[in-house]
């Protein structure tokens, strides 16, 4: 059975793709498929897009195996049933984290960099020109507030950017809410990867992702008081007035 994706999700992703030219004729796209709700939705969306879009492109989903004895047979089966080309990339990331990560530094950022590095290497080696990541609007907003409150910078997640290695990184779900991914997997009874597959949630972890969790709860409370919060923030991300801040690179009165 091919999973059913809501028209609302299809419309939002279609508009996002058209606005930012994320995927077009002749592209070869590698999708980072962790087995979580968001990356499963993204992979299913690209399978549907490949079948119905007025342009031709190739894609494959790649799952990074952390070396934690993860059983990914269920994910291989899901991809086969949904006509999603899939490959598992075996690594020793979990062991590298234990050996190389600075004590009390973030598991998530270190793991993310290594996981992205594996995907970059495979994509370039296999001739893909784009890497699709399943970040959604909630991720972008949370990252904005975390950079704002912890790092002192105004920074979020763009729909597309070019990495230093020349590979384009795209985020087709960037205007989708996290709850839409949750609704998708629940409505279709889709299994997702367990938390025990996450290196940051291993018994020996001394640095669980507390900052992101706190930011998520903060935003949930703000949204309860202002139901249009995320709509406003999405619009704000598309309507940046850089010269209204204090960064000299953007000020209009240089040399005054």
Buried (B, 14 or more C-beta within 10 A) or exposed (E): EEBEBEEEBBEBBBEBBEEBEBBEEEBBBBBBBBBBBBBBBBBBBBBBBBEEBEEEBBBBBBBBBBBEEBEBEEBBEBBEEBEBBBBBBEBEBBEBBEEEBEEEEBBBEBBEEBBBBBBBEBBBEEEBBBBBBBBBBBBBBBBBBBBBEEEEEEEBBBBBEEEEEEBBBBBBBBBBBBEBBBBBBEEBEBEBBEEEBBBBEBEEBEBBBEBBEBBBEEBEEBBEEEEEBBEEBBEEBEEEEEEEEEEEEEBEEEEE
